Amino acid sequence: MSRKKIYLIIGFMLFALFFGAANLIYPAYLGLYAGKHLALAILGFCLTGVSLPLLGVIAVSKSGASDVENMARPISKTYALAYSALLYLSIGPFFAIPRTGATSYSVGITPILGEQFWIKALYAVLFFGLSYLLAIKPSKLADHIGKVLTPTLLVVITILVIASFMHPAGGLGQAYNVETTIADSFKDFPFMAGLIQGYGTMDALASLVFSILVIEASKQFGAKTSKEVSHLTIVSGLIAIFLLALVYIFVGRIGATSQSLFPFANGHFLTNGSPINGGDLLSHASKFYLGSIGQICLAIVIFLACLTTATGLISSSAEFFHKLLPKVSHISWATIFTLVSAFFYFGGLNVIIKWSAPVLYLLYPLTIALIFLVLSNQVFQNDPLVYRWTIGLTAIPATYDALATLSTMTGLFALPKGIVTFFTSIVPLGKFALGWLIFAALGFVIGYIRHKQSLKLQS
């Protein structure tokens, strides 16, 4: 088999792994509210939704780590376990897996059969039941779906995009601030809003997990040396993120030109009297552009995309926790995570997206900092001191942003005014929830100085 074909096969496989519910609903939602500010919003979105996953893939291939815990081990064993567990729970049963079910239901079932509880329950049995069976009994069916899915999905989205150019619902609409938070300030801060919205894909987090699978696939295709594995992984990653970027740009444009399809009231675009999400938008847009047949085709493809993603996440999460607690079998963990995912699925897509925000504000800075440390570890000879100082200081503003978001969401508690003022007005970029960049840089500098000092003492 030629090298180019191997690149394409593994690149398409990685794209299929990355591509799930969030990769359509977030850019569609962003486009709807960004309107004429779409270019800036999508640029920010691609920085976190495209560039970071690629850097994650490169970091894993460079590190030679066998799993996420191994990558984070230089910080401390306790931190590595806690961070890995939280990451797997986030991209697993708490948010990403239930979101796959909620998105496929929102796009494929709700427009046709409505949202009666019994319909939602039957769909849960079908979707999560199939995901569970494929996760505990991997079969060629899952492989066939994965191989056929990527080109089919790209064909359907391409047809939808072409139709949106030939028969647009309207031009680029006005930009709106949905909420007071930076993540929803598409009118005032479109680039920053897009940057934070890109967290929602969770692809930077997932890249640390999926890259391990790509490395194994590279070895199966004949890559023997670490240099060959790294090269094959990076090229495949470039193919995958290029496809993701194209999807984001054009799906975002569909959203930006679809404002006329929905009523607008009290600062929100609505469907059936409720604020719209990306799944609702795509379902209505596909029906407008392609009719009922197009809507059904999109629903089927998204169902398969979400099914394969859910299957992979159930399996990988179960495998990690089985390794952590071997006395509990892989099948038992898969059963637990499937049931937990189904429980959160009933909260609905909007609720799942809302409650994931605080966790992402915490996890993303820690993950980006870890990726940067792995990529630059030759500079400081992989000294744990640099890891600890960088991650330790990064965690301070990340924790603040997570708690501040949770406080705003729930109203159950309020942070002291002095702390709020410090992190939003004094810390550079703090008002954009990016104050962690300054803390991470400071931690790295302190850690590097300590590293140099320890070398002098040793000599």
C-alpha positions as CSV (number, residue, x, y, z in Angstrom):
1,M,0.0,0.0,0.0
2,S,1.4,3.4,-1.0
3,R,2.4,5.9,1.7
4,K,-0.1,8.5,0.5
5,K,-3.0,6.0,0.9
6,I,-1.9,5.2,4.4
7,Y,-1.8,8.9,5.3
8,L,-5.4,9.2,4.0
9,I,-6.7,6.1,5.7
10,I,-5.3,7.1,9.1
11,G,-6.1,10.8,8.6
12,F,-9.8,9.9,7.8
13,M,-9.8,7.6,10.8
14,L,-8.6,10.4,13.1
15,F,-11.2,12.8,11.6
16,A,-13.9,10.2,12.3
17,L,-12.7,9.9,15.9
18,F,-12.7,13.6,16.4
19,F,-15.9,14.3,14.5
20,G,-18.9,14.0,16.9
21,A,-21.8,16.0,18.1
22,A,-19.9,19.2,19.1
23,N,-18.2,19.5,15.7
24,L,-21.4,20.5,14.1
25,I,-23.5,22.1,16.9
26,Y,-20.9,24.6,18.1
27,P,-19.9,26.2,14.7
28,A,-23.6,26.3,13.7
29,Y,-24.6,28.1,16.9
30,L,-21.5,30.4,16.7
31,G,-22.4,31.3,13.1
32,L,-26.0,32.1,13.9
33,Y,-25.2,34.7,16.5
34,A,-21.9,35.9,15.1
35,G,-23.5,36.9,11.7
36,K,-21.3,39.5,10.0
37,H,-18.6,38.9,12.5
38,L,-18.3,35.3,11.4
39,A,-14.7,35.5,10.1
40,L,-13.3,36.7,13.4
41,A,-15.4,34.2,15.4
42,I,-14.4,31.2,13.3
43,L,-10.8,32.3,13.4
44,G,-10.9,32.1,17.2
45,F,-12.9,28.9,17.1
46,C,-10.3,27.2,14.8
47,L,-7.4,28.2,17.1
48,T,-8.8,26.1,19.9
49,G,-10.9,23.7,17.9
50,V,-8.3,22.9,15.2
51,S,-4.8,24.0,16.2
52,L,-4.9,22.6,19.7
53,P,-6.0,19.1,18.7
54,L,-3.1,19.1,16.2
55,L,-0.6,20.1,18.8
56,G,-2.1,17.5,21.1
57,V,-1.5,14.8,18.4
58,I,2.1,16.1,17.9
59,A,2.8,16.1,21.7
60,V,1.6,12.6,22.2
61,S,3.6,11.3,19.2
62,K,6.7,13.1,20.5
63,S,6.3,12.0,24.1
64,G,6.0,8.3,23.3
65,A,3.5,8.1,26.2
66,S,1.2,5.1,26.5
67,D,-1.7,7.1,27.9
68,V,-2.7,10.5,29.3
69,E,-1.7,9.6,32.9
70,N,1.9,8.7,31.7
71,M,2.1,12.2,30.0
72,A,1.1,14.0,33.2
73,R,3.3,11.8,35.5
74,P,6.2,14.3,35.7
75,I,4.0,16.6,37.7
76,S,3.1,14.0,40.3
77,K,1.5,10.6,40.4
78,T,-1.5,11.9,42.3
79,Y,-2.0,14.8,39.9
80,A,-1.6,12.5,36.9
81,L,-4.3,10.2,38.2
82,A,-6.7,13.0,39.2
83,Y,-6.3,14.9,35.9
84,S,-6.6,11.8,33.8
85,A,-9.8,10.7,35.7
86,L,-11.4,14.1,35.3
87,L,-10.5,14.2,31.6
88,Y,-11.9,10.8,30.9
89,L,-15.1,11.5,32.9
90,S,-15.5,14.8,30.9
91,I,-15.0,13.3,27.4
92,G,-16.9,10.3,28.7
93,P,-20.1,9.8,30.7
94,F,-20.5,13.3,32.2
95,F,-20.6,15.4,29.0
96,A,-19.3,14.1,25.6
97,I,-21.2,10.7,25.6
98,P,-24.6,12.1,26.7
99,R,-24.1,14.9,24.2
100,T,-23.8,12.5,21.3
101,G,-27.2,11.0,22.2
102,A,-28.8,14.4,22.8
103,T,-27.4,15.9,19.5
104,S,-28.5,12.9,17.3
105,Y,-31.9,13.1,19.0
106,S,-32.2,16.8,18.5
107,V,-31.3,16.7,14.8
108,G,-33.0,13.5,13.7
109,I,-35.9,12.7,16.0
110,T,-37.3,15.9,17.5
111,P,-38.2,17.6,14.2
112,I,-40.2,14.5,13.1
113,L,-41.7,13.0,16.3
114,G,-41.4,15.8,18.8
115,E,-40.0,15.7,22.4
116,Q,-42.5,13.5,24.2
117,F,-40.7,11.7,27.1
118,W,-41.6,8.2,25.9
119,I,-40.1,8.9,22.5
120,K,-36.9,10.3,24.1
121,A,-36.8,7.2,26.3
122,L,-37.1,4.8,23.4
123,Y,-34.4,6.6,21.6
124,A,-32.2,6.4,24.6
125,V,-32.6,2.6,24.7
126,L,-31.8,2.4,21.0
127,F,-28.8,4.7,20.9
128,F,-27.1,3.9,24.2
129,G,-28.0,0.2,23.8
130,L,-26.2,0.0,20.5
131,S,-23.3,2.0,21.7
132,Y,-22.9,-0.3,24.7
133,L,-23.1,-3.5,22.6
134,L,-20.5,-2.2,20.2
135,A,-18.3,-1.1,23.0
136,I,-18.2,-4.4,24.9
137,K,-18.2,-6.6,21.8
138,P,-16.2,-4.8,19.1
139,S,-17.1,-6.1,15.8
140,K,-16.5,-5.5,12.1
141,L,-19.8,-3.6,12.1
142,A,-18.1,-0.7,14.0
143,D,-15.1,-0.8,11.6
144,H,-17.4,-0.8,8.5
145,I,-19.4,2.2,9.9
146,G,-16.1,4.0,10.6
147,K,-14.7,3.4,7.1
148,V,-17.9,4.4,5.3
149,L,-18.9,7.2,7.7
150,T,-16.2,9.8,6.9
151,P,-16.7,10.0,3.1
152,T,-20.5,9.8,3.5
153,L,-20.6,12.5,6.1
154,L,-18.4,14.8,4.1
155,V,-20.6,14.2,1.0
156,V,-23.8,15.1,2.9
157,I,-22.2,18.2,4.4
158,T,-20.8,19.2,1.0
159,I,-24.2,18.9,-0.6
160,L,-25.7,21.0,2.2
161,V,-23.0,23.6,1.9
162,I,-23.4,23.8,-1.9
163,A,-27.2,24.2,-1.5
164,S,-26.6,27.0,1.0
165,F,-24.6,28.9,-1.6
166,M,-27.1,28.2,-4.4
167,H,-30.2,29.0,-2.4
168,P,-29.2,30.9,0.6
169,A,-31.7,31.7,3.4
170,G,-30.2,35.2,3.6
171,G,-27.0,37.1,3.8
172,L,-24.7,37.3,6.8
173,G,-26.9,38.5,9.6
174,Q,-26.4,40.9,12.5
175,A,-24.1,39.9,15.4
176,Y,-25.6,39.5,18.9
177,N,-24.4,39.0,22.4
178,V,-26.4,36.0,23.7
179,E,-25.3,36.4,27.4
180,T,-22.9,38.7,29.3
181,T,-20.1,36.1,29.4
182,I,-17.2,36.3,27.0
183,A,-18.1,33.0,25.4
184,D,-21.4,34.4,24.2
185,S,-20.2,38.0,23.3
186,F,-20.4,37.5,19.5
187,K,-21.1,41.2,18.9
188,D,-18.5,42.8,21.2
189,F,-15.7,40.3,21.2
190,P,-16.3,37.8,18.3
191,F,-12.7,36.5,18.2
192,M,-12.6,35.8,22.0
193,A,-16.1,34.3,21.9
194,G,-15.0,32.0,19.2
195,L,-11.9,31.1,21.1
196,I,-13.8,30.0,24.1
197,Q,-16.6,28.3,22.1
198,G,-13.8,26.1,20.6
199,Y,-13.4,24.6,24.1
200,G,-16.8,23.0,23.6
201,T,-15.6,20.6,20.9
202,M,-13.4,18.9,23.6
203,D,-11.1,17.9,20.8
204,A,-7.9,19.1,22.5
205,L,-8.8,16.9,25.4
206,A,-9.7,14.0,23.2
207,S,-6.5,14.4,21.1
208,L,-4.5,13.0,24.1
209,V,-6.7,9.9,24.0
210,F,-7.2,9.4,20.3
211,S,-3.6,10.0,19.3
212,I,-2.7,6.7,21.1
213,L,-5.0,4.9,18.7
214,V,-3.4,6.6,15.7
215,I,0.1,5.6,16.9
216,E,-1.1,2.0,17.2
217,A,-2.6,2.2,13.7
218,S,0.6,3.6,12.4
219,K,2.5,0.6,13.7
220,Q,0.0,-1.7,12.1
221,F,0.7,0.0,8.8
222,G,4.4,-0.7,9.0
223,A,5.8,2.3,10.9
224,K,8.7,0.8,12.9
225,T,10.9,3.5,14.3
226,S,9.7,6.3,16.6
227,K,10.6,8.8,13.8
228,E,8.4,7.0,11.3
229,V,5.5,6.7,13.8
230,S,5.8,10.4,14.7
231,H,5.9,11.5,11.0
232,L,2.9,9.3,10.0
233,T,0.9,10.5,13.1
234,I,1.6,14.2,12.4
235,V,0.8,14.0,8.6
236,S,-2.5,12.1,9.5
237,G,-3.2,14.8,12.1
238,L,-2.8,17.5,9.5
239,I,-5.3,15.8,7.2
240,A,-7.8,15.4,10.0
241,I,-7.7,19.0,11.3
242,F,-7.8,20.3,7.7
243,L,-11.1,18.5,7.2
244,L,-12.3,19.8,10.6
245,A,-11.4,23.4,9.7
246,L,-13.4,23.1,6.4
247,V,-16.4,21.8,8.2
248,Y,-16.2,24.5,10.8
249,I,-15.9,27.3,8.3
250,F,-18.8,26.2,6.1
251,V,-21.1,25.0,8.8
252,G,-20.5,28.4,10.6
253,R,-21.5,30.2,7.4
254,I,-24.7,28.1,7.2
255,G,-25.5,29.4,10.7
256,A,-24.6,33.0,9.8
257,T,-27.0,33.0,6.8
258,S,-29.9,31.2,8.5
259,Q,-31.1,33.9,10.9
260,S,-34.2,34.5,8.8
261,L,-35.4,30.9,9.5
262,F,-36.0,31.6,13.2
263,P,-37.9,34.2,15.3
264,F,-35.8,36.4,17.5
265,A,-37.0,37.5,21.0
266,N,-35.4,38.6,24.3
267,G,-31.9,38.3,22.8
268,H,-32.3,34.7,21.5
269,F,-33.2,33.0,18.3
270,L,-36.0,30.6,19.1
271,T,-37.5,27.3,18.0
272,N,-40.8,26.2,19.5
273,G,-40.5,29.0,21.9
274,S,-37.2,27.9,23.4
275,P,-33.6,29.2,22.7
276,I,-32.1,27.4,19.7
277,N,-29.0,25.2,19.9
278,G,-26.8,24.1,17.0
279,G,-28.6,20.8,16.6
280,D,-32.0,22.5,16.1
281,L,-30.4,24.9,13.6
282,L,-28.9,22.2,11.4
283,S,-32.1,20.3,11.4
284,H,-34.1,23.3,10.2
285,A,-31.4,24.4,7.8
286,S,-31.1,21.0,6.1
287,K,-34.9,20.9,5.7
288,F,-34.9,24.4,4.2
289,Y,-32.0,23.6,1.8
290,L,-32.7,20.0,0.9
291,G,-36.2,19.3,2.0
292,S,-37.4,16.4,4.1
293,I,-35.1,13.9,2.3
294,G,-32.1,16.0,3.1
295,Q,-33.1,16.4,6.7
296,I,-33.5,12.6,7.0
297,C,-30.1,11.9,5.3
298,L,-28.4,14.4,7.7
299,A,-30.1,12.8,10.7
300,I,-28.9,9.3,9.7
301,V,-25.3,10.4,9.1
302,I,-25.2,12.3,12.4
303,F,-26.7,9.3,14.2
304,L,-23.9,7.1,12.8
305,A,-21.2,9.7,13.6
306,C,-22.5,10.1,17.2
307,L,-22.9,6.3,17.6
308,T,-19.3,5.6,16.6
309,T,-18.0,8.4,18.8
310,A,-20.1,7.2,21.8
311,T,-18.9,3.7,21.3
312,G,-15.2,4.8,21.2
313,L,-15.6,6.9,24.3
314,I,-17.4,4.3,26.3
315,S,-14.7,1.7,25.4
316,S,-11.7,4.0,26.1
317,S,-13.2,5.4,29.4
318,A,-14.0,1.9,30.6
319,E,-10.5,0.7,29.6
320,F,-8.8,3.5,31.6
321,F,-10.9,3.0,34.8
322,H,-10.4,-0.8,34.5
323,K,-6.7,-0.2,34.5
324,L,-7.1,2.1,37.5
325,L,-9.3,-0.3,39.4
326,P,-8.6,-3.8,37.9
327,K,-11.1,-5.5,40.3
328,V,-13.9,-3.9,38.4
329,S,-14.2,-5.5,34.9
330,H,-14.1,-3.6,31.6
331,I,-17.7,-4.6,30.9
332,S,-18.8,-3.4,34.4
333,W,-17.2,0.0,33.8
334,A,-18.8,0.2,30.3
335,T,-22.2,-0.6,31.9
336,I,-21.8,2.1,34.5
337,F,-20.7,4.7,32.0
338,T,-23.5,3.9,29.6
339,L,-26.1,4.2,32.3
340,V,-24.6,7.5,33.6
341,S,-24.5,8.9,30.1
342,A,-28.1,7.9,29.5
343,F,-29.1,9.6,32.7
344,F,-27.5,12.9,31.7
345,Y,-28.9,12.6,28.2
346,F,-32.4,13.2,29.6
347,G,-31.3,16.7,30.7
348,G,-31.3,17.8,27.0
349,L,-28.6,19.2,24.8
350,N,-28.8,22.8,26.2
351,V,-28.4,21.6,29.8
352,I,-25.4,19.4,28.9
353,I,-23.7,22.2,27.1
354,K,-24.3,24.6,29.9
355,W,-23.0,22.4,32.7
356,S,-19.9,21.4,30.7
357,A,-18.7,25.0,30.7
358,P,-17.1,25.2,34.2
359,V,-15.3,21.9,33.7
360,L,-13.9,23.1,30.4
361,Y,-12.7,26.4,31.9
362,L,-10.6,24.2,34.3
363,L,-9.5,21.4,32.0
364,Y,-8.5,23.4,28.9
365,P,-5.8,25.6,30.4
366,L,-4.3,22.6,32.2
367,T,-4.3,20.6,29.0
368,I,-2.9,23.3,26.9
369,A,-0.1,23.9,29.4
370,L,0.6,20.1,29.5
371,I,0.8,20.0,25.7
372,F,3.2,23.0,25.6
373,L,5.4,21.4,28.3
374,V,5.7,18.1,26.4
375,L,6.5,19.9,23.1
376,S,9.2,22.0,24.8
377,N,10.6,19.5,27.3
378,Q,14.0,19.3,25.6
379,V,14.6,22.9,26.6
380,F,14.4,22.0,30.3
381,Q,15.4,18.3,30.0
382,N,12.0,17.2,31.1
383,D,12.6,18.5,34.6
384,P,9.6,17.9,36.9
385,L,10.2,21.3,38.6
386,V,9.2,23.1,35.4
387,Y,6.1,20.9,35.0
388,R,5.0,21.6,38.6
389,W,5.5,25.3,38.6
390,T,3.8,25.7,35.3
391,I,0.8,23.5,36.0
392,G,0.6,24.8,39.6
393,L,0.2,28.5,38.6
394,T,-2.0,27.7,35.6
395,A,-4.4,25.9,38.0
396,I,-5.0,29.1,40.0
397,P,-6.8,31.3,37.4
398,A,-8.3,28.1,35.7
399,T,-10.0,27.3,39.0
400,Y,-11.2,30.9,39.4
401,D,-12.7,30.9,35.9
402,A,-14.4,27.5,36.6
403,L,-15.9,28.8,39.9
404,A,-16.9,32.2,38.5
405,T,-18.8,30.4,35.7
406,L,-20.4,28.1,38.1
407,S,-21.4,31.0,40.3
408,T,-23.0,32.9,37.4
409,M,-24.8,29.8,36.3
410,T,-26.3,28.7,39.6
411,G,-26.4,31.8,41.7
412,L,-25.8,29.5,44.7
413,F,-22.7,31.3,45.8
414,A,-20.7,34.5,45.1
415,L,-16.9,34.9,45.0
416,P,-15.4,37.7,47.1
417,K,-15.2,41.0,45.3
418,G,-11.5,41.4,45.8
419,I,-10.8,38.1,44.1
420,V,-13.1,38.9,41.2
421,T,-11.5,42.3,40.8
422,F,-8.0,40.8,40.8
423,F,-8.7,38.2,38.2
424,T,-10.9,40.3,35.9
425,S,-9.4,43.8,36.2
426,I,-5.8,43.4,37.3
427,V,-4.6,40.1,35.6
428,P,-3.9,40.8,31.9
429,L,-6.5,39.1,29.7
430,G,-8.4,38.1,32.8
431,K,-11.7,39.6,31.6
432,F,-11.5,37.2,28.6
433,A,-11.0,34.2,30.8
434,L,-7.4,34.0,29.5
435,G,-5.6,35.2,32.5
436,W,-4.2,31.6,32.9
437,L,-1.8,32.4,30.0
438,I,0.1,34.9,32.2
439,F,0.2,32.6,35.1
440,A,1.3,29.7,32.9
441,A,4.1,31.8,31.4
442,L,5.2,33.0,34.9
443,G,5.2,29.4,36.2
444,F,7.3,28.2,33.3
445,V,9.9,31.0,33.8
446,I,10.1,30.3,37.6
447,G,10.4,26.6,36.9
448,Y,13.1,27.1,34.3
449,I,15.1,29.3,36.6
450,R,14.8,26.7,39.4
451,H,15.9,24.1,36.8
452,K,19.0,26.1,35.9
453,Q,19.8,26.7,39.6
454,S,19.6,22.9,40.3
455,L,22.0,22.2,37.4
456,K,24.5,24.7,38.9
457,L,24.2,23.1,42.3
458,Q,24.8,19.6,40.8
459,S,27.9,20.8,38.9
